Amino acid sequence: MKHPSMYLPPTTTNPVHPSRGPCTAPLRSPRCCTSPPLSSPSPTLTQFIARSLHRTRLHSSATFATLFLLNCLKRCFPAARSSSGHRLFILASMIASKIICDDTYSNESWCVVVQGMFLLHEINQMEREICAYL
């Protein structure tokens, strides 16, 4: 049985808004991002990236900016793997969307994208740290 917070109901997916583009629709979750993460096993990095890209539906320019930032971050952190790879990818996506998109997701929405892997306060702290590195 799938946990309800693992997948958003069909009515709360992130559609492309016709007048504002793909970076504007809010993501909603049935549970708050301040509760402890689920104890289920973490997805592989490939699965995590695929799910994140599917859920956010970022514009291709934001996706390319994510790849550019990841390239910069990988030079800073060449041994990044597993959970740190998940962190680096989501942070690069967050920063790229905040740079490229006029109306972007809140950090609470990014908490929904990562499906409980990171709490809201962790995402906020990681964003501050990664911006200091960049």
C-alpha positions, 0 to 999 in steps of 0.5 A: 500500500502506498503512503498518502504523502508519497504521491499527490492526488491527481487534483493537486499535481503541478499543471502548467498555468496557461498564462504564467508558465510551468513555475507557478502552480503551488504544490500541496501535500496532505501532511506538513513538512515539519513532521519527521521524514518517513522511515521508508527507504530512500529512492535512488538518485536516478529515481529521485531526479525523475520524480523531482522533474516530473513533480515540478515540471520546471521549464527547460531553461530552469532544468539546464540551469540546474545542470549548470549549478550541479556542475559547479557544485560537483567541482566543490564536492567531487565525492558527493553520493547518495543522500548528498547527491539528493541534496545537491540536486534538489538545492540546484533545482531550487536555486535555478528555479528561483533565478529563472522563474518569476513566480517560483515554489516556496521552500515548503513546496520543495519539501513536498517535492522531496517527499519527506526526505528532508524537513522544512528547516533542513531545506532552509538550512541547506539553501543558506549553506549552498548559497554561501558556497556559490 
